Amino acid sequence: MRIWTAARVSVLAAAMVFAVAGCAARQDANTPREAEDPEKAQVPLPHLGVGGTVTASSTRSGPGGYGPPACLVDGDPATRWSSAYADNQEVSIDLGSVKPVARLQLMWAAEAAHVYSIQVSPDGSIWSVPITTTSGVQGPRIDEIPIKAPVRFIRIGLRSRLTQAGFALYEVVIMDH
């Protein structure tokens, strides 16, 4: 796993940005985005998750740009999802069909996870051994997790938080290279 801090995010490739209705933008559309800040970085493409179906065990929406779970795969790093103020939350992503996934990038807001796990499945019944990650680095940050498997479903188990707020992610970038 690779952890990218704000200073290292500038290596992300410039790409198109998609918007999905219902995801609240965190900043005015006329405000320039700087690549060194994960909150403003563009999402590298191809991003296999854009348009996928996302469910979450809880959602906190409202002021501050928090939106529904669909914000996690809308291709727009200016939108984000956040959980309730509690540990042991879960996010599930359905890509719609089996796709060759090489790696994931989790674009964390300040409310990053301390401990989380990731499981993948081609069919929703047989799951991979959990990849468990522990990081003491508060966000914003980008965690890169190698997967290298045919995947339709992704399950992210958010176990413990680094802050008193809920978990918050801008994007789960799903890449085939």
N, C-alpha and C positions, 0 to 999 in steps of 0.2 A: 504494500500500500504506500502511496505517495501522498504527502500532505503539502498542499500549496498554500502558502500564506499570501497576503495581499501583494507583497513585493514580487512573487513568482507568477502571479496570474497573468502578467503581461505577455507571457509566452503563448497564451491561447490564441488560436487563429481567429481572424476577423470573419464574421459570417452573417448571413441574413438572420433577422429576428422575427419570430412569429408572435402574434397576439391571439389569445383565446378569450372570448367574451366571458365575463364573470371574474376574471383575475384582475385584482386592483393594481394599477401601476404605482410604484413607489415614488416616482418623480415625474415632473412635467415632461411631455414629449419633446420639448425644445431644449431640455437640459442635456448637454453633451455627456456621454458616458466615457469614463476613463478605464482602460483595460486593467490597470493595476489594482482596482477595487473589485472584489468578487461581486459586490452588490450591483456593479455597473458593467461588468464584463460581458462581452457577447458570448453566446453559447456556440461552441464549435459544431460544425455539421460534417458528416451526416449524423443526425441525432435520431436514433431509432424510436425514441419514446414519444415524439411529438404526435399528439392526437390519441395517445393511449388512454385507457380507462384507469383512473386512480381512485382508490378508497382509502380512508384513514379511520383509525379508531376514535379520533376526536378532531375537531377543527375549531380554531379561534379565528374569527373574522372581525373586521371592523377597522378603526383608524390605524394608521401605520402601514397600510398596504397589504394586510393579511387577506388572503383569498381562499377559495376552496382547494381541495387536493389537486384538482386539474391544473393548478398553477405549477405543479412540480414537473409537468411535461409539456408546457406551452411554448417552450423555446425562448422565453423572455426572462432574462435575469433581473428585470426590474419588478417582477411579481414574485410573491412568495406565499407559502403555506406555513401555518404554525399550529401546533397542537395545544390542547388544554395544558394548564400548569401542573403537570404530573409526569412521573416516570412511567415506564412500561407502556409505550404507545406503539402502534404498528401502522405501516403504510404498505399498500399492495398496488402493484402496477401490472396491468394486462396489456401486452403489446398488440393483441388481436390475432397474431399468428406467430409461429416459431421463427425466430430471427437469430443469425449468428452474432452473438454478443462477445466482444473482446474485453471491454472494460466499462466501468461506471465511473462517473464523476459526481460526487455529492457536493453541491455548492451551498455551504452552510452560511446562514446569517450569524449574528452575534450569539444567538441562542443555539449553539452547536451541541451535539451529543458528546458525552464523555465515553459512554460504552454503547455500541450498537452492533447488530448482526445483520448479515445479508444472506438470503437464500434465493436460489433460482430454480425454475422448473420448466420443462418443455410442455407439460400437460396439466399441471395443477394438482397432481396426485403423488408424483415422485419428486421429492425436493433434494437439493444438494445439501451437503454437510454445511452448517452455518459458518460463514466467514465472520468471526468476531473481531471487532476493532475497538481499541481503547486509545483515547487521545486526551491529553490534558490541555490541548491548545484551544483556547476560546476562539470563536469566529470573529469576523468572517474568515473562512478558509475553504479550500477545495480539497476533498479527499478523493484519491483515485484508487479504485479497486479493480484488479485484474479478474476477469470472469472466464473467458475463453470456453464458451459452451453454447449449444443451441438453447434459446430461452424464449418462452412466451410470458411467464409470470415471474415477477420480482417481489420479494417480501423483505421489508426493512423493519427489523425489530429495534425500536429505540428504547434502550434500557435505562440509562441514567443521564441526567443533564449536568451541564457545567454552570448553569445559572438558575435562578428561581423561576424564570419564565418558562414557557413551554419550548419544545423543540421547534426550530424554524429553518426551513430550507428554501432556497430560491429555485433550484432546479436539480433534477436527477437526470444527468446527461448519460444516455445509453449509446455506446459507440461500437461500431463493427471493426475498428482497426486500432 
